[in-house]
Amino acid sequence: MEVPLDDVAREGGGRPPDARAALGGYYDSLSRWTAAAQRFGYGGGRDKLTVHRALADPRAGGRPTVARLHDVLVAALPAPPSGHVLDAGCGFGGTMVDLAARCSARFTGVTLSTRQAAVGRAAVARTGLEHRITIAVQSYDAPPEGPFDLALFIESLAHSPHPEASLAAVAARLAPGGRLAIVDDMPELEARGTRDLASFQQGWQAPVLTGAAELASALVRQGLAIVAERDLTHELRPRTLARIAKLEALNRALHRFAPSPALRALLDSYRGGLALERLYLSGLMRYRLVVAEKLG
């Protein structure tokens, strides 16, 4: 499974302004690292402006691709996106660019990273979609006014310290009957307190991870009804435990000699990704898609 470093570079809404600024700088650093890491075989989805979890892709002969999730997302919706769509934690904007080619909707994405926003805007300009895609540097806890017909949390809600508050902020911007699609890592109860979960949360700046049952309850409290669910865990392709162990040993060695706190933080992020892969192999983490509708 590709360790998607840029996915760490998504939103952490709900933090004080100074913390949000620091987190945005952290995301900027991760974006630069991913660009450099391509030459070593990491950050492989950057050319598509997204590094979602790589899923087994029938259109690629079963080979995992980072773009497969877009096919799964569109299939889970009752119709192609239309009206106005919010991407809450849009990263480089790859999801919006992909979906814009499939529908007539307008898109607004928010990210805390000025670097991600700049890369995304340049890509949007190259595709000629400036009139339909906007990228703003702001928290998804203070989203644009909307109203939105569809909102997306793709691997971004995990970075909120107050997930239900973030859900409430975005749900308030949905039009009646609007849809909210969430795709994220959701731990099983047995994962709580494990070293791997702690390593993943620390390395990926994911202070509060919401399980499937917790998310379902939070959606109900926010006036949303789940209309579609899909467990995508079996479509992931994590590395073997032996390979993960070797990469962890290399990570520890590099960490000892890392010359700066910024590089050590990047190595912590990568180690968190390795812990995530082990959680999937042990059945303690699920990768799920949930679509909910705002009640009128």
C-alpha positions as CSV (number, residue, x, y, z in Angstrom):
1,M,0.0,0.0,0.0
2,E,1.4,3.4,-1.0
3,V,2.2,5.4,2.1
4,P,0.4,8.6,1.2
5,L,2.5,11.3,2.8
6,D,0.5,14.1,1.2
7,D,-2.6,12.8,2.9
8,V,-1.1,13.9,6.1
9,A,-1.1,17.3,4.5
10,R,-4.8,17.8,4.9
11,E,-7.0,19.7,7.2
12,G,-6.8,19.9,11.0
13,G,-9.8,22.2,11.6
14,G,-10.9,23.4,15.0
15,R,-7.4,24.5,16.2
16,P,-6.5,28.0,17.4
17,P,-5.2,30.3,14.7
18,D,-1.6,29.9,15.8
19,A,-1.9,26.2,15.8
20,R,-3.6,26.2,12.4
21,A,-0.8,28.3,11.0
22,A,1.9,25.9,12.4
23,L,0.0,22.9,11.0
24,G,-0.2,24.6,7.6
25,G,3.5,25.0,7.6
26,Y,3.9,21.4,8.5
27,Y,1.7,20.4,5.6
28,D,3.8,22.6,3.3
29,S,6.9,20.8,4.4
30,L,5.3,17.4,3.7
31,S,4.3,18.6,0.3
32,R,7.9,19.6,-0.5
33,W,9.1,16.2,0.8
34,T,6.7,14.3,-1.3
35,A,7.8,16.2,-4.4
36,A,11.4,15.2,-3.7
37,A,10.5,11.7,-2.7
38,Q,9.1,10.8,-6.1
39,R,12.5,10.1,-7.4
40,F,12.9,7.4,-4.7
41,G,9.5,5.9,-5.5
42,Y,7.3,7.5,-2.8
43,G,4.5,10.0,-3.2
44,G,3.5,8.2,-6.4
45,G,0.1,9.9,-6.7
46,R,1.4,13.4,-6.8
47,D,1.2,13.4,-10.6
48,K,-2.6,13.0,-10.2
49,L,-2.7,15.7,-7.5
50,T,-3.8,13.2,-5.0
51,V,-2.4,10.3,-2.9
52,H,-5.5,8.7,-1.5
53,R,-5.1,5.1,-0.3
54,A,-4.2,3.0,-3.3
55,L,-7.0,0.6,-4.1
56,A,-7.0,-2.5,-6.4
57,D,-8.2,-1.1,-9.7
58,P,-10.1,-3.3,-12.2
59,R,-9.3,-0.8,-14.9
60,A,-5.6,-1.4,-14.2
61,G,-5.7,-5.2,-14.1
62,G,-6.1,-5.2,-10.4
63,R,-3.0,-3.1,-9.8
64,P,-3.6,-0.6,-6.9
65,T,-4.1,3.0,-8.1
66,V,-4.6,6.2,-6.1
67,A,-7.4,7.3,-8.5
68,R,-9.6,4.2,-8.0
69,L,-11.3,5.9,-5.0
70,H,-12.9,8.5,-7.4
71,D,-14.6,5.7,-9.3
72,V,-15.9,4.2,-6.0
73,L,-17.1,7.6,-4.8
74,V,-19.1,8.4,-7.9
75,A,-20.6,4.9,-7.9
76,A,-21.8,5.5,-4.3
77,L,-23.7,8.7,-5.2
78,P,-27.2,8.6,-6.7
79,A,-26.1,10.7,-9.6
80,P,-23.0,12.5,-10.8
81,P,-22.2,15.5,-8.6
82,S,-24.1,18.7,-9.6
83,G,-24.7,22.1,-8.2
84,H,-22.0,23.3,-5.7
85,V,-19.5,20.8,-4.1
86,L,-17.2,21.4,-1.1
87,D,-14.0,19.5,-0.7
88,A,-13.2,19.8,3.0
89,G,-9.4,19.2,3.1
90,C,-8.8,19.3,-0.7
91,G,-5.0,18.9,-0.6
92,F,-3.7,19.6,-4.2
93,G,-7.3,19.5,-5.6
94,G,-6.9,16.2,-7.5
95,T,-10.4,15.0,-6.5
96,M,-12.0,18.1,-7.7
97,V,-10.2,18.0,-11.0
98,D,-11.1,14.4,-11.6
99,L,-14.8,14.8,-10.7
100,A,-15.1,18.0,-12.7
101,A,-14.3,16.0,-15.8
102,R,-17.3,13.7,-15.0
103,C,-19.9,16.3,-14.2
104,S,-21.1,19.9,-14.5
105,A,-20.7,20.9,-10.8
106,R,-18.8,23.8,-9.4
107,F,-16.2,23.0,-6.7
108,T,-14.7,24.8,-3.8
109,G,-11.8,23.2,-1.9
110,V,-10.3,24.3,1.4
111,T,-6.8,23.5,2.6
112,L,-4.5,24.9,5.4
113,S,-1.5,24.6,3.1
114,T,-0.5,27.6,1.0
115,R,1.9,25.4,-1.0
116,Q,-0.8,22.8,-1.7
117,A,-3.2,25.6,-2.7
118,A,-0.6,27.1,-5.1
119,V,0.1,23.7,-6.7
120,G,-3.6,23.0,-7.0
121,R,-4.5,26.4,-8.5
122,A,-1.7,26.0,-11.1
123,A,-3.0,22.6,-12.1
124,V,-6.6,23.9,-12.3
125,A,-5.4,26.7,-14.6
126,R,-3.6,24.1,-16.8
127,T,-6.9,22.2,-17.2
128,G,-8.9,25.3,-18.0
129,L,-11.2,24.7,-15.1
130,E,-10.7,28.0,-13.2
131,H,-14.4,28.9,-13.7
132,R,-15.5,25.8,-12.0
133,I,-12.8,25.1,-9.3
134,T,-11.7,27.4,-6.5
135,I,-9.2,26.6,-3.8
136,A,-9.1,28.6,-0.6
137,V,-6.6,28.5,2.3
138,Q,-8.8,28.2,5.3
139,S,-10.0,25.7,7.9
140,Y,-12.9,23.4,7.2
141,D,-14.3,24.4,10.6
142,A,-15.1,27.7,9.1
143,P,-16.2,26.6,5.6
144,P,-17.4,29.0,2.8
145,E,-21.0,30.0,3.0
146,G,-22.4,27.6,0.4
147,P,-25.0,26.2,0.3
148,F,-23.4,23.0,-1.0
149,D,-25.2,20.1,-2.7
150,L,-22.3,17.7,-1.8
151,A,-19.5,17.9,0.7
152,L,-16.4,15.6,0.8
153,F,-14.2,14.6,3.7
154,I,-11.7,12.4,2.0
155,E,-9.0,11.2,4.4
156,S,-9.3,14.6,6.1
157,L,-11.7,14.3,9.0
158,A,-9.1,12.2,10.8
159,H,-7.0,15.3,11.3
160,S,-9.6,17.2,13.2
161,P,-9.2,17.3,17.0
162,H,-13.0,17.7,17.3
163,P,-14.5,15.5,14.5
164,E,-18.2,16.1,15.4
165,A,-17.6,19.9,15.5
166,S,-16.1,19.7,12.1
167,L,-19.0,17.6,10.8
168,A,-21.4,20.2,12.3
169,A,-19.7,23.1,10.6
170,V,-19.8,21.5,7.2
171,A,-23.3,20.0,7.6
172,A,-24.6,23.5,8.4
173,R,-23.5,24.5,4.9
174,L,-25.3,21.7,3.2
175,A,-28.5,22.4,1.3
176,P,-31.5,20.3,2.5
177,G,-31.2,16.9,0.8
178,G,-27.5,17.6,0.2
179,R,-25.0,14.7,0.6
180,L,-21.9,14.3,2.7
181,A,-19.4,11.7,1.7
182,I,-16.7,10.6,4.2
183,V,-13.8,8.3,3.3
184,D,-11.3,7.6,6.1
185,D,-9.4,5.2,8.3
186,M,-11.7,4.0,11.1
187,P,-10.2,2.0,14.0
188,E,-11.9,-1.0,15.5
189,L,-12.4,-0.9,19.3
190,E,-9.6,-3.4,19.8
191,A,-7.1,-0.9,18.2
192,R,-7.6,1.5,21.1
193,G,-4.5,1.7,23.3
194,T,-2.2,-0.2,20.8
195,R,1.3,1.1,20.0
196,D,0.6,1.1,16.3
197,L,-2.5,3.3,16.7
198,A,-0.6,5.7,18.8
199,S,2.3,5.8,16.3
200,F,-0.1,6.5,13.4
201,Q,-2.0,9.2,15.3
202,Q,1.2,10.9,16.4
203,G,3.0,10.7,13.1
204,W,0.0,11.8,11.0
205,Q,-1.3,14.5,13.2
206,A,-4.6,12.6,13.7
207,P,-5.5,13.4,17.3
208,V,-9.0,11.8,17.3
209,L,-9.9,8.9,15.1
210,T,-13.6,8.1,14.8
211,G,-14.8,4.5,14.5
212,A,-17.7,3.5,12.3
213,A,-20.2,3.3,15.1
214,E,-19.1,6.7,16.5
215,L,-19.3,8.3,13.2
216,A,-22.8,6.9,12.6
217,S,-24.0,8.4,15.9
218,A,-22.4,11.8,15.2
219,L,-24.1,12.0,11.8
220,V,-27.5,11.3,13.3
221,R,-26.9,14.1,15.9
222,Q,-26.2,16.5,13.0
223,G,-29.4,15.7,11.2
224,L,-27.9,13.4,8.6
225,A,-29.1,10.0,7.6
226,I,-26.6,7.4,6.2
227,V,-27.8,6.3,2.7
228,A,-24.7,4.3,1.5
229,E,-21.8,2.6,3.1
230,R,-18.9,0.5,1.7
231,D,-16.0,-1.1,3.4
232,L,-12.9,-0.7,1.2
233,T,-10.4,-2.5,3.4
234,H,-10.2,-5.6,1.3
235,E,-9.2,-3.4,-1.7
236,L,-6.1,-2.1,0.0
237,R,-2.7,-3.7,-0.7
238,P,-0.5,-3.3,2.4
239,R,3.1,-4.5,2.3
240,T,4.1,-7.6,4.1
241,L,5.0,-7.6,7.8
242,A,8.6,-8.5,7.0
243,R,8.9,-5.6,4.5
244,I,7.3,-3.2,7.1
245,A,9.8,-4.3,9.7
246,K,12.8,-3.6,7.4
247,L,11.5,-0.2,6.6
248,E,10.9,0.6,10.3
249,A,14.5,-0.4,11.0
250,L,15.7,2.0,8.3
251,N,13.4,4.7,9.6
252,R,14.9,4.4,13.2
253,A,18.4,4.6,11.8
254,L,17.7,7.7,9.8
255,H,15.9,9.3,12.7
256,R,19.0,9.0,14.9
257,F,21.0,11.0,12.4
258,A,18.3,13.4,11.2
259,P,19.9,16.9,11.3
260,S,16.7,18.9,12.0
261,P,13.3,18.7,13.8
262,A,11.5,19.1,10.5
263,L,13.2,16.0,9.0
264,R,12.5,14.0,12.2
265,A,8.8,15.0,11.9
266,L,8.7,13.8,8.4
267,L,10.3,10.5,9.4
268,D,7.7,10.2,12.2
269,S,5.0,10.7,9.6
270,Y,6.4,7.9,7.5
271,R,6.7,5.6,10.5
272,G,3.1,6.4,11.3
273,G,2.2,5.2,7.8
274,L,4.0,1.9,8.4
275,A,2.0,1.5,11.6
276,L,-1.2,2.1,9.7
277,E,-0.3,-0.7,7.2
278,R,0.3,-3.1,10.1
279,L,-3.1,-2.1,11.6
280,Y,-4.8,-3.0,8.4
281,L,-2.9,-6.3,8.2
282,S,-4.0,-7.2,11.8
283,G,-7.6,-6.3,11.1
284,L,-7.6,-3.4,13.6
285,M,-8.3,-0.7,11.1
286,R,-11.0,-0.3,8.4
287,Y,-11.0,1.9,5.4
288,R,-14.6,3.0,4.9
289,L,-16.8,5.1,2.6
290,V,-19.9,6.6,4.2
291,V,-22.5,8.8,2.4
292,A,-25.1,10.6,4.4
293,E,-28.0,12.9,3.4
294,K,-29.1,16.0,5.2
295,L,-32.7,15.7,6.2
296,G,-35.0,18.5,5.0
